[in-house]
């Protein structure tokens, strides 16, 4: 069962790391679901101390909730992506640096919420770049976590440099791959000024006799 969990994490990590930006524009609910899965898994690992059944159940629950939010909060999807991405980044970096072994789960949850608020603010200004960075790091963290389950004796000891090194290398290539495809994945969008002008124009048309 541990082997299956490890393979699942690696596959999810590859999907997020290599195609995060594409998933947002093409399969938004799946994008939210994968984001929620990682948030629930990393939070469960922090709270339970390991990647077990409890962490996976929490990951599935959070994935369903966040995927459902894709429909309920669709008008605010950019803010939601920024918030969930910020939470995921904080949890991923905490797991990578071993902070989940040094801080309580409650403190980690508060720290993650703070990261979510910061992420929501940054995403409003640098949306596509934020998605690329967040998904590259988040996906790489999932891959490293899955590798730890498959090869626990090789990279699990506290203080090992292998998980951070693996995550950094994978995140670099994941971000580079996504940026090289950004022109193909991101559809043409109207600017804020255009949207504002269209709104004013529609209101003017309504006032015409």
C-alpha positions in Angstrom: 0.0 0.0 0.0 2.9 2.4 0.8 4.2 1.7 -2.7 0.9 2.6 -4.3 0.7 5.8 -2.3 4.2 6.7 -3.4 3.4 6.1 -7.1 0.2 8.1 -6.8 2.1 11.1 -5.3 4.7 11.0 -8.0 2.1 10.9 -10.8 0.1 13.8 -9.2 3.3 15.7 -8.7 4.3 15.3 -12.3 0.9 16.6 -13.4 1.1 19.6 -11.2 4.7 20.4 -11.8 4.7 20.1 -15.6 1.2 21.2 -16.5 -0.1 23.4 -13.7 -0.7 26.5 -15.9 -2.2 24.5 -18.6 -4.6 22.7 -16.2 -5.8 26.1 -14.9 -6.9 27.3 -18.3 -8.0 23.9 -19.7 -9.4 21.8 -16.8 -10.0 24.2 -13.9 -11.8 21.8 -11.5 -9.0 19.3 -12.0 -6.5 22.0 -11.3 -8.3 22.9 -8.0 -8.6 19.3 -7.1 -4.9 18.6 -7.4 -4.1 21.8 -5.5 -6.5 20.7 -2.7 -5.1 17.2 -2.7 -1.6 18.5 -2.1 -2.7 20.9 0.6 -4.7 18.2 2.4 -1.8 15.8 2.2 0.9 18.1 3.4 -1.3 19.5 6.1 -2.2 15.9 7.2 1.5 15.0 7.2 2.1 18.0 9.4 -0.7 17.2 11.8 -0.2 13.4 11.9 3.6 13.3 11.6 3.6 11.0 8.6 2.0 10.2 5.2 -0.6 7.6 6.1 -4.3 6.8 5.7 -5.3 9.9 7.7 -3.3 12.2 5.6 -4.7 10.7 2.4 -8.3 10.9 3.6 -7.7 14.5 4.5 -6.1 15.1 1.1 -9.2 13.7 -0.7 -11.6 15.7 1.4 -9.8 18.9 0.8 -9.5 18.1 -2.9 -13.3 17.7 -3.2 -13.9 20.9 -1.3 -11.5 23.0 -3.4 -12.7 21.4 -6.7 -16.3 22.3 -5.7 -15.1 25.8 -5.0 -14.1 26.1 -8.6 -17.9 26.3 -9.4 -19.2 28.2 -6.4 -16.4 30.9 -6.5 -15.8 31.0 -10.2 -15.9 34.8 -10.4 -13.1 35.0 -7.8 -11.0 32.2 -9.3 -7.8 34.2 -9.4 -8.0 35.1 -5.7 -8.9 31.5 -4.9 -5.9 30.3 -6.9 -3.6 32.8 -5.2 -4.9 31.8 -1.7 -4.6 28.0 -2.3 -1.3 28.4 -4.1 0.1 30.4 -1.2 -1.1 27.8 1.3 0.4 25.0 -0.8 3.7 26.9 -1.1 4.0 27.4 2.6 3.2 23.8 3.4 5.6 22.5 0.6 8.5 24.7 1.8 7.8 23.7 5.4 7.9 20.0 4.5 11.0 20.6 2.4 12.9 22.4 5.2 11.6 20.0 7.9 9.6 22.7 9.8 6.7 20.3 10.1 8.9 18.4 12.6 9.7 21.5 14.6 6.4 23.3 14.8 3.0 22.3 16.0 0.2 21.5 13.5 -1.9 24.4 14.8 1.0 26.9 14.3 1.6 25.4 10.8 -2.1 25.9 9.9 -1.9 29.6 11.0 1.3 30.0 9.0 -0.3 28.4 6.0 -3.3 30.7 6.2 -0.9 33.7 6.3 0.8 32.3 3.2 -2.5 32.0 1.5 -3.3 35.7 2.1 0.1 36.7 0.7 -0.4 34.4 -2.2 -3.8 35.9 -3.1 -2.2 39.4 -3.1 0.7 38.4 -5.3 -1.5 36.5 -7.7 -3.5 39.6 -8.5 -0.4 41.3 -9.9 1.6 38.3 -11.4 -1.0 35.7 -12.0 0.5 33.4 -14.6 4.0 33.6 -13.2 2.6 32.8 -9.7 0.9 29.7 -11.0 4.1 28.5 -12.7 6.2 29.0 -9.6 3.6 27.6 -7.2 2.8 24.5 -9.2 6.5 23.8 -10.0 7.5 23.9 -6.4 4.3 22.1 -5.2 4.6 19.4 -7.8 8.2 18.8 -7.1 7.5 18.5 -3.4 4.9 15.8 -4.1 7.4 13.9 -6.2 10.0 14.1 -3.5 7.4 13.0 -0.9 6.4 10.0 -3.1 10.1 9.1 -3.5 10.5 9.1 0.2 7.7 6.5 0.5 9.3 4.3 -2.2 12.8 4.6 -0.9 12.5 5.5 2.8 15.8 4.2 3.8 17.7 6.2 1.2 16.3 9.7 1.7 14.2 9.7 4.9 16.8 10.4 7.6 16.5 13.8 9.2 18.9 16.4 7.8 19.3 14.6 4.5 20.1 17.0 1.6 18.6 14.7 -1.0 14.9 15.8 -0.7 15.6 19.5 -0.9 18.1 19.0 -3.8 15.7 16.8 -5.7 12.8 19.2 -5.2 14.9 22.2 -6.3 16.1 20.5 -9.5 12.6 19.3 -10.4 11.0 22.7 -9.6 13.6 24.4 -11.8 12.9 22.2 -14.8 9.1 22.2 -14.2 9.0 26.0 -14.2 11.3 26.1 -17.2 9.0 23.7 -19.1 5.9 25.6 -18.2 7.4 29.0 -19.2 8.5 27.6 -22.5 4.8 26.6 -23.2 3.1 29.7 -21.8 2.3 31.2 -25.2 0.5 28.0 -26.2 -1.4 27.5 -22.9 -2.5 31.0 -22.0 -5.5 32.1 -24.1 -5.7 35.8 -25.3 -7.4 37.8 -22.6 -8.8 41.3 -22.6 -7.1 43.8 -20.4 -8.7 45.4 -17.3 -9.0 48.6 -19.2 -10.8 46.9 -22.0 -13.2 45.2 -19.6 -13.9 48.6 -17.9 -14.5 50.2 -21.3 -16.9 47.4 -22.3 -18.8 47.8 -19.1 -19.2 51.6 -19.5 -20.2 51.0 -23.1 -22.9 48.6 -22.1 -24.2 50.9 -19.5 -24.3 53.7 -22.0 -26.3 51.6 -24.5 -28.8 50.8 -21.8 -29.4 54.5 -21.2 -30.1 55.2 -24.8 -33.8 55.6 -25.7 
